[in-house]
């Protein structure tokens, strides 16, 4: 039985965009905070893992959004580790309103990084056992973001700043999401809402790097945007989002 953790969260003003809805970047910050609180309850918080010589890193997010919470709304966030193998562990989050309606479901892939050589390492049993996740030899073959159409793509450049770097000495996940979505114009963001999204992280972005954010649009039955974050033409993160009108 997976070890589940629940936490109440109020949506404050600084978490919202101009439409008074929770932003995707702030959602990720909230989810990672809930994840850390869950780990602390099991005595596997960041400081304990760091003493073992490791850090958790996120490799993938997949979002399914019914609606984003709004300003002053209180939601309940449930999280649990579902499965792990020798290299990856999979954690899910469910965001519900006060009537227990499911607003958002997020699937994540985590890996353990060796602090000394900054490479992924096998997950020791003493790290993962308290979460009561199921072990599987199978490595999941998750859907990947759609490739950017480079012919019609537009791009924006950003400089990595001091405050973009977190305690793990790399750019915080939420900053990637800001770069991804900032490449879309304001009128599009104000009139559209994410329904589904996949984000994958391939390489670290470091302090003093110059980042290029590329985006292209496509549509069939739905409207999609496809994204890349690059440094010196090397892809560091990719994403695809499905949108509907607000």
C-alpha positions, 0 to 999 in steps of 0.5 A: 500500500503506497504511503499517502500524504495530504495537505491543505493549501490556500491560494495566495495573491502572489501565486496567481496570474492577472486572471487570478488563477494559480500559475503553472510555475507556482503550482510546481513550487507548491507540489514540491513543497508538499512532496518535501513535507511528505518526505519529512514526515517519513524522515527522508527530507532534503537535509537527510538525503543530502547527508547521504550524498544525494539530491532528488531531481525531477526529470518529467512532469505530466499535467491533466488540468480540469481547472486551475485553482483561483485566488483565495481558494483552499485546496487539498493536495494528496501525494504518494510514490506509486512505483520505483525501479533501480534509477527512477521513482514515480510520484503522483499529486492530486489537487482537489477542491473543498467538495473533493472534486479533482482539479489537477492530476500530476505525474512526476518522474524523479531520479537521485543525483550523486552530489559529488559527481552530479550524475544519476545514481541507483536508488538505495533501499534505505531512501525509498522504503519508507514511501512503500512504493511498489518495485518494478524492474520495468522502466516506464516508456512515457510519452514525450513532448512533440518536436518544435516546428523550427520553420515557424518557431519564435524564440526569446532569449533569457540570461540566468540570474543569481536568484534563478539558482536554487539550493541544489545549485541549478535552475529551479524547475519553476523557472524553466516553466516561466521561460517556456510559457513566457515565449507565448504572448500575453493575449494568448495566455490571458485567453487560454487555459492549459488542459494537458502538458508534458515537460521533460528535463534533459540537462541542467541550466547553470548560472551565467548561461544564456537560455533560448526559449523556442515555441511553435503552434499546431492544431488538429482537434485541439490547440497545442504549443511545443517548446524547447529550452536551449543553451548553445543549441543544446536542448535542456528541456522540452514541453508540449501543452494542450490548450482550450479557451478560457 
